[in-house]
Amino acid sequence: MKKKKCICLCLAIFIFILMIIPLSTLGAASYRTNYEIHEPIRIESNAQFTTENGVRSGDGTIEDPYVIAGWSIPLSFSDLKQGIQGIAIYNISAFFSISDCLISSLGGRINNYIYRFTDHESNGIYLQNVTNGLLERCVVQGLFGCVHLENSSGNIVRNCTSFRNCCGIGLNRGSNNNTVEFCRANNFGCSICLWDNVHNNSIIHNKCFGAPIRVFNSSFNLIQNCTFAPSVKRNLFNLFLSTIGIDLNHSDNNTISHCTFFLKRIGVRSIASNSTIDNCRFVLCLKQEG
């Protein structure tokens, strides 16, 4: 009886601590605060990597990539209605990096409503038909999506933060052989999406709070050493029903390895999917798989 009381007391203290300390602050990184304001950036050819478009240095080679860095890009309600992106890059082959930028707006839920009524979505960083890009240490908050890749391969998203967006980092339609690593996400809809025919991407060492990683109609992707935990919740009902860690939908031959699922209703949900799950930890989850 005493042992049971001790266990119950320890569990109660543990839950109380979780309610006081937001899980999303665990492992948070420090970012610069001295951003310079810049209008939204749109680049549609290698020749448009100019100082007017926020380029600090570089010539587009692998040894000296173009550098877009240190900008704060706020998007207005008018920008959202038009579906304007914070930084949009189309159809280029030059080497480039986007680093230490802050892109922000009103809120992910507002953006989601705008998308439903206007079919316009505003993302922090949007890449279409792009290779050789490095995105790192960027913070995107309050938009429809953090990073959106469309038909773009061989890019790296590293140490970025997606907060209060509808969607997080999306690898979509023909975006293969990309890497998303050491990122943090706390969004409403998804943390990371592998969506509609994307393959051979590596999702490594990311922290996902609240919303799941979603994989739809995609295969041969690796999700490794990622952590899944509840978002900032202040009541026990939401804490213990933190939905799903990874959602596989019609996606085969993916590998989920050495991930930790904490306080999830379902750790990994599979719908018409056959993937490998190995060496994962499920802590206080109602179901490991379903």
C-alpha positions in Angstrom: 0.0 0.0 0.0 2.8 2.4 0.9 4.6 1.6 -2.4 1.4 2.4 -4.3 1.0 5.7 -2.5 4.6 6.6 -3.2 4.2 5.9 -6.9 1.0 7.9 -7.1 2.6 10.8 -5.3 5.6 10.8 -7.6 3.3 10.7 -10.6 1.3 13.6 -9.3 4.4 15.7 -8.7 5.7 14.8 -12.2 2.4 15.9 -13.8 2.4 19.1 -11.8 5.9 20.0 -13.0 4.8 19.3 -16.6 1.9 21.7 -16.1 4.1 24.5 -14.8 7.0 24.1 -17.3 6.0 24.2 -20.9 7.4 21.2 -22.8 8.1 23.3 -25.8 10.8 25.2 -24.0 12.9 22.0 -23.5 16.0 22.2 -25.7 15.1 25.7 -27.0 17.8 27.4 -28.9 19.0 31.0 -28.7 18.5 33.3 -31.7 19.7 36.7 -32.6 17.6 39.7 -31.8 19.2 42.4 -33.9 17.3 41.8 -37.2 17.0 44.4 -39.9 13.5 44.9 -41.4 13.0 43.8 -45.0 10.1 43.5 -47.4 9.1 40.0 -48.7 11.7 38.6 -51.0 10.9 36.9 -54.3 13.6 35.4 -56.5 12.8 33.7 -59.8 16.2 33.3 -61.5 19.9 33.1 -60.5 20.3 36.7 -61.8 17.9 37.9 -59.1 20.2 37.1 -56.2 20.9 40.8 -55.6 21.4 43.1 -52.7 17.9 44.5 -53.3 16.6 41.0 -52.7 18.4 40.7 -49.4 21.6 39.0 -50.5 24.5 39.8 -48.2 27.3 38.1 -50.0 28.3 35.2 -52.3 28.4 34.3 -56.0 26.2 31.2 -56.1 29.0 28.6 -56.2 29.4 25.7 -53.8 32.5 27.5 -52.4 30.7 30.8 -52.0 26.9 30.5 -51.9 24.6 33.4 -52.0 23.7 34.4 -48.4 20.4 35.9 -47.3 20.7 36.5 -43.6 19.7 38.6 -40.7 16.3 39.9 -41.9 13.0 40.3 -40.1 10.2 40.0 -42.6 6.7 40.9 -41.2 3.7 40.0 -43.3 0.5 42.1 -43.1 -3.1 41.1 -43.3 -3.1 42.4 -46.9 -0.1 40.1 -47.7 -1.9 37.1 -46.3 -5.0 37.7 -48.4 -2.7 37.7 -51.5 -0.8 34.6 -50.5 2.5 36.4 -50.4 5.5 34.4 -49.1 8.1 35.7 -46.7 11.0 34.5 -48.9 10.1 32.7 -52.2 12.6 31.2 -54.5 11.7 29.6 -57.8 13.5 27.7 -60.6 17.1 28.2 -59.6 20.2 26.0 -59.5 22.7 28.3 -57.7 24.0 27.4 -54.2 22.4 29.6 -51.6 21.7 29.9 -47.8 18.9 31.6 -45.9 20.0 32.0 -42.2 19.1 33.9 -39.1 15.8 35.3 -40.4 12.6 36.0 -38.5 9.4 35.8 -40.6 6.1 36.5 -38.7 2.5 37.4 -39.0 -0.9 37.3 -37.2 -1.3 33.7 -36.4 -1.5 30.2 -38.0 -5.2 29.8 -37.3 -6.0 33.1 -39.0 -3.9 32.0 -42.0 -5.7 28.7 -42.1 -9.1 30.5 -42.4 -7.7 32.8 -45.1 -6.5 29.8 -47.0 -10.0 28.1 -46.8 -11.8 31.2 -48.1 -9.2 32.5 -50.7 -7.1 29.4 -51.6 -4.1 31.5 -50.8 -1.5 30.4 -48.3 1.5 32.4 -47.0 4.6 30.5 -45.9 7.7 31.7 -44.2 10.0 30.3 -46.8 8.8 28.8 -50.1 11.0 26.9 -52.5 9.8 25.5 -55.9 12.0 23.6 -58.3 15.0 24.5 -56.3 18.2 22.6 -55.4 21.3 23.3 -53.3 19.6 25.4 -50.7 20.5 25.6 -47.0 18.0 27.0 -44.5 19.3 27.4 -41.0 18.5 29.1 -37.7 15.3 30.7 -39.1 12.2 31.4 -37.0 8.8 31.4 -38.6 5.7 32.2 -36.5 2.0 33.0 -37.2 1.8 31.9 -40.8 0.1 29.1 -42.8 3.4 27.2 -43.0 7.0 27.5 -41.9 8.9 26.1 -44.8 7.3 24.7 -48.0 9.3 22.8 -50.6 7.6 21.9 -53.9 9.4 19.7 -56.4 12.7 20.6 -54.7 15.5 18.2 -53.9 18.9 18.1 -52.3 18.1 20.9 -49.8 18.9 21.1 -46.0 16.6 22.6 -43.3 18.6 22.8 -40.1 18.0 24.2 -36.6 14.9 26.2 -37.6 11.9 26.9 -35.4 8.3 26.8 -36.4 5.9 28.3 -33.9 2.1 29.0 -33.9 1.8 28.2 -37.7 -0.9 26.0 -39.1 1.8 23.7 -40.7 5.5 23.3 -40.1 8.1 22.1 -42.5 6.6 20.6 -45.6 8.3 18.5 -48.3 5.7 18.2 -51.0 5.2 16.6 -54.4 8.5 15.6 -55.9 10.7 16.9 -53.2 13.2 14.1 -52.7 16.6 13.6 -51.0 16.2 16.6 -48.6 17.3 16.7 -45.0 15.4 18.3 -42.1 17.5 18.2 -38.9 17.6 19.7 -35.4 14.4 21.7 -35.9 11.7 22.5 -33.4 8.0 22.7 -34.2 4.9 23.7 -32.2 2.0 24.2 -34.6 -1.7 23.4 -35.0 -1.8 21.1 -38.0 1.5 19.3 -38.5 5.1 19.6 -37.4 6.7 18.1 -40.5 4.9 16.9 -43.6 6.1 14.4 -46.2 3.3 14.9 -48.7 2.3 13.2 -51.9 5.1 11.3 -53.7 8.2 12.3 -51.8 11.0 9.9 -51.3 14.4 9.4 -49.7 14.2 12.3 -47.3 15.9 12.3 -43.9 14.1 13.7 -40.9 16.6 13.6 -38.0 16.9 14.9 -34.4 13.8 17.1 -34.5 11.5 18.0 -31.6 7.8 18.0 -32.4 5.3 19.4 -29.9 1.6 18.9 -30.3 1.0 18.3 -34.0 2.4 15.1 -35.6 4.7 14.4 -38.5 2.4 13.4 -41.3 3.5 11.1 -44.2 1.1 10.7 -47.1 1.6 8.6 -50.2 5.4 8.6 -49.8 8.1 6.0 -49.3 11.7 5.2 -48.4 12.0 8.2 -46.0 13.9 8.0 -42.7 12.5 9.5 -39.4 15.2 9.1 -36.8 16.0 10.3 -33.3 13.0 12.6 -33.2 11.1 13.5 -30.0 7.3 13.9 -29.8 5.6 15.5 -26.9 2.5 17.5 -26.0 2.3 21.2 -26.8 1.9 23.8 -24.1 -1.3 22.6 -22.4 -2.6 23.7 -19.0 -5.0 20.9 -18.2 -4.7 17.1 -17.7 -7.4 16.3 -20.3 -5.4 17.8 -23.2 -2.1 16.6 -21.7 -3.1 13.0 -21.9 -4.9 13.2 -25.3 -2.1 14.7 -27.3 -3.2 12.8 -30.3 -0.6 11.3 -32.6 3.2 11.4 -32.9 3.6 10.1 -36.5 0.7 9.7 -38.9 1.4 7.3 -41.9 -1.2 7.3 -44.6 -0.8 5.1 -47.7 2.9 5.2 -47.2 5.1 2.1 -47.4 8.8 1.3 -46.8 9.5 4.2 -44.5 11.8 3.8 -41.5 11.1 5.2 -38.0 14.0 4.6 -35.7 15.2 5.6 -32.2 12.4 8.1 -31.7 10.8 9.0 -28.4 7.0 9.4 -28.0 5.9 11.1 -24.8 2.2 11.3 -23.6 0.6 10.5 -27.0 -2.8 8.9 -27.5 -1.1 6.9 -30.3 2.6 6.9 -31.0 2.5 5.9 -34.6 -0.7 5.6 -36.5 -0.7 3.6 -39.8 -3.4 3.8 -42.4 -2.9 1.4 -45.3 0.8 1.7 -44.6 3.6 -0.8 -44.0 6.8 0.7 -42.6 9.5 -0.3 -40.2 9.5 0.9 -36.6 12.5 0.0 -34.5 14.2 1.0 -31.2 11.6 3.6 -30.4 10.5 4.5 -26.8 6.9 5.1 -25.9 6.5 6.9 -22.6 3.0 7.1 -21.1 1.3 6.6 -24.4 -2.1 5.1 -24.5 -1.1 3.0 -27.6 2.3 2.5 -29.2 0.9 1.8 -32.7 -2.6 1.9 -34.1 
